[in-house]
Amino acid sequence: MWRNLPLPTHAPRRATDEAYLASVVSELASVHPEQPWLLQALIRLQLELGWLSPQALDLLSKASGQSQGEIRGVIDFYGFLTTQPPKAYRLLLSNNLTDQWLGQGNNFDRLSSLNNLDLAYTSCTGLCDQGPAGLINGLPLTRLNDQRCQQVAEAIQESVPVSDWPVEWFQVTETIQQSGPLLELRPKPGELLASCLAMGVEAFMAELKTSGLQGRGGAGFSTWQKWDSCRNEAAPTKYLVCNADEGEPGTFKDRLLLAEYADLLIAGMTIGAWATGANQGFIYLRGEYLFLFSSLRAALKRHQTAGLLGQNILGVAGFDFDIDIHLGAGAYVCGEESALIESLESKRGIPRLRPPYPISRGYLNQPTLVNNVETFCAISHLVSGGAAAFKNLGHEGSAGTKLHSVSGDCAKPGIYECALGTPVNDLLTLAGAETAKAVQVGGPSGQLILAGDFDTRLSFTSRSSGGSIMAVGPLRDLFDLPANFGAFFAQESCGFCTPCRVGSQLISGALGRIKSGQGSGRDLETITELVQLNTYASHCGLGHTLGHPFQQLMALQPGAITGKLTADDGPRFSLQAATNEARGLAGNRP
Amino acid sequence: MTSERAFTLDDTEVEFEPGDSLLTAALASDRYIPHLCAHPDFSPHGSCRVCLVEVDGHNRPACTTAAQPGMTIRSDIEPINTLRRQLLQLLFVEGNHFCPSCEQSGQCQLQATAYAVGMTDLHYPPLGPRRELDASHPDLLLDRDRCIGCELCVKASSEVDQKHIFSLGGRGTHTQLIVNSEHNQLGETDMTPDDRAAHICPVGVILFKTGNYAQPTGQRLYDQQPISVIGNHRAEDVELPPTP
């Protein structure tokens, strides 16, 4: 719904003119009044004003009929939205392990003394192949090495507007290190859809079934089964959603697909709509990828102009389907499909109770098909070459190819398209990471693999990956992984259920103590208990998996954890830190 | 002989009505399953996880799991009670729950449930929240540091009182109660002590400014009988037999 709206300028405007604000709000509310528009309006105003002012809240409340409290509840949930008056600059530094390894900690320290800068960490920004990375007023800064960071600090100190910063500071490079049949696919506009129409829905669904395509988001659910269920839902309105909320730390392959392969994505989505009877599509684009909004919008426009989206697509009477872009605003949990749907409905991204599943009752309680960006692109791939060829590419029931985002300690970070079933070893050799002692596959919620097991295959039947491959060099401390990932889960827990909301904090705290050499056997016990509690008792997948990094390291190399423990089982706090405030008040700062 | 609409709860049969959750059916048969965020007058929430039971070998919250004929449910078993104790310990350390000085002590469902599952210590390090205390209302006080995020006040205020006074804001452990007014102040709302929302909190977030500590220790609600017998109630909703 936002494709016709102008995108924010680099520098936030401090609009205090009520008439102007009112006109923006009424414009936002009127584009698609039947769809929940609040969150998109909040994001737009945040980008334009740098914050959500009381005035803006008041106007939004009147226009939406929602109370200011409810609206503040939504704002509070999303990391990129704020009701605090902004400073001239807001810089969110990516806190992924790979960014930290490249010196993000030093960047943070260097920038933290600047008065006119709001500085904070944010979860992985999906720029791990060109980190350390950050987002300045919503736009990506890449390759923040010491020198660049110093330049940024100076620009901020001298109040140079972000729009006047050198373009290369914002340069996001897409590096395809190895392409395969998907990335080499360049169909003519409409070609794939037309071949599907010629085939007929029944024949296409049979092809899809034969192909054995599984969802590329990580869970590997059968795409045919999902589409078939959606097709069989009798409802006047069905929705089709592309999950472009690529938030799993270390993953950036969807960034490439969205930036350079939008045609494959749109074709895949349109084929999905045709096969399942969906009438309206959404691309849920993570807020970190705001810089892709314009090119994506342009791609959609091209398709509309060519009659490939909109009414009577390719001249087929009644084949109506269009796609809107919805932006996210900094919440990892919205990658979970039911939380994503809540977010599409402009609510806090709390995963829903299931059943009912989105396929029967999703967006606005209607059947909703949600697939990952890569899955829709894989549809284009399989339509182009046929199911048999697609199936032949894989390994033991895992069909097709997989895009891997490789980062961390490797000579050639970037995107690798490999047949499913490729051993870790082969991929690391290609990436120049032969000396790696371990690799984290599938991000924090995935799997740690040590060098001795590098013959493990990357496939749905062996080690499944949503696309994140972080190589761990020989000199790294393996404990960095659970420590960083523990903080990540604590940051991203939605807060709905007790075990994850509180447990993730305590686990992260205990991991931090162990990392700093102050952890004891009691911390280990705490982590072990709470990880188990989350496996048994939490509401969604985030809680179920938040203990994996710790459990896996404990199973594979316990010494990396136990070697850090102190023998002292004494108090779990630092007396110094606990009395800082009191000593400060008494004027006795140490 | 198994009834067509019955499941087994800890080796005895519980009958249910169509649409019942495991928890609703169990409570209707006077079978106690520890719980906090569930309330018979409102849709199930499933956030506290305290009503966790083992359903045919899998752990599920009893409040959001639909009763099915022939299910085998285990609730009062040590592995489940251990998880419940841990969940309660987490709720205690997350907030500021200092029972000895609390107005709700003796009629607090969190405290009573902790007794019911045999929780004897905090076990985990307290997180020490410092959320905003709201004393702006003439009759009511909001102590957010005790909130367990059950949203019962949110539902009571919107569904019963039709006032929409409360929402939840924040994320993760920063989740906290928001008042739907310009400055997030209860005094700016039309909430009254008669509102259902003022009589729903299972803990001690929404407090009356007067009349506290009226019952001496030993005569308070859950001093009389444990929560497994009395049920999850507010003191004002229960008629207790006169103290001997």
Boltz contact constraints between the chains, C-beta under 6 A:
constraints:
  - contact:
      token1: [A, 67]
      token2: [B, 164]
      max_distance: 6.0
  - contact:
      token1: [A, 67]
      token2: [B, 180]
      max_distance: 6.0
  - contact:
      token1: [A, 69]
      token2: [B, 167]
      max_distance: 6.0
  - contact:
      token1: [A, 69]
      token2: [B, 178]
      max_distance: 6.0
  - contact:
      token1: [A, 69]
      token2: [B, 179]
      max_distance: 6.0
  - contact:
      token1: [A, 69]
      token2: [B, 180]
      max_distance: 6.0
  - contact:
      token1: [A, 70]
      token2: [B, 167]
      max_distance: 6.0
  - contact:
      token1: [A, 72]
      token2: [B, 169]
      max_distance: 6.0
  - contact:
      token1: [A, 72]
      token2: [B, 178]
      max_distance: 6.0
  - contact:
      token1: [A, 73]
      token2: [B, 167]
      max_distance: 6.0
  - contact:
      token1: [A, 73]
      token2: [B, 168]
      max_distance: 6.0
  - contact:
      token1: [A, 73]
      token2: [B, 169]
      max_distance: 6.0
  - contact:
      token1: [A, 73]
      token2: [B, 178]
      max_distance: 6.0
  - contact:
      token1: [A, 76]
      token2: [B, 169]
      max_distance: 6.0
  - contact:
      token1: [A, 76]
      token2: [B, 170]
      max_distance: 6.0
  - contact:
      token1: [A, 77]
      token2: [B, 171]
      max_distance: 6.0
  - contact:
      token1: [A, 353]
      token2: [B, 46]
      max_distance: 6.0
  - contact:
      token1: [A, 353]
      token2: [B, 64]
      max_distance: 6.0
  - contact:
      token1: [A, 493]
      token2: [B, 172]
      max_distance: 6.0
  - contact:
      token1: [A, 495]
      token2: [B, 171]
      max_distance: 6.0
  - contact:
      token1: [A, 495]
      token2: [B, 172]
      max_distance: 6.0
  - contact:
      token1: [A, 495]
      token2: [B, 175]
      max_distance: 6.0
  - contact:
      token1: [A, 496]
      token2: [B, 47]
      max_distance: 6.0
  - contact:
      token1: [A, 497]
      token2: [B, 47]
      max_distance: 6.0
  - contact:
      token1: [A, 497]
      token2: [B, 49]
      max_distance: 6.0
  - contact:
      token1: [A, 498]
      token2: [B, 48]
      max_distance: 6.0
  - contact:
      token1: [A, 498]
      token2: [B, 49]
      max_distance: 6.0
  - contact:
      token1: [A, 498]
      token2: [B, 87]
      max_distance: 6.0
  - contact:
      token1: [A, 498]
      token2: [B, 90]
      max_distance: 6.0
  - contact:
      token1: [A, 498]
      token2: [B, 91]
      max_distance: 6.0
  - contact:
      token1: [A, 501]
      token2: [B, 173]
      max_distance: 6.0
  - contact:
      token1: [A, 502]
      token2: [B, 90]
      max_distance: 6.0
  - contact:
      token1: [A, 502]
      token2: [B, 94]
      max_distance: 6.0
  - contact:
      token1: [A, 505]
      token2: [B, 173]
      max_distance: 6.0
  - contact:
      token1: [A, 506]
      token2: [B, 124]
      max_distance: 6.0
  - contact:
      token1: [A, 533]
      token2: [B, 83]
      max_distance: 6.0
  - contact:
      token1: [A, 533]
      token2: [B, 86]
      max_distance: 6.0
  - contact:
      token1: [A, 536]
      token2: [B, 59]
      max_distance: 6.0
  - contact:
      token1: [A, 536]
      token2: [B, 83]
      max_distance: 6.0
  - contact:
      token1: [A, 537]
      token2: [B, 49]
      max_distance: 6.0
  - contact:
      token1: [A, 537]
      token2: [B, 52]
      max_distance: 6.0
  - contact:
      token1: [A, 537]
      token2: [B, 83]
      max_distance: 6.0
  - contact:
      token1: [A, 572]
      token2: [B, 125]
      max_distance: 6.0
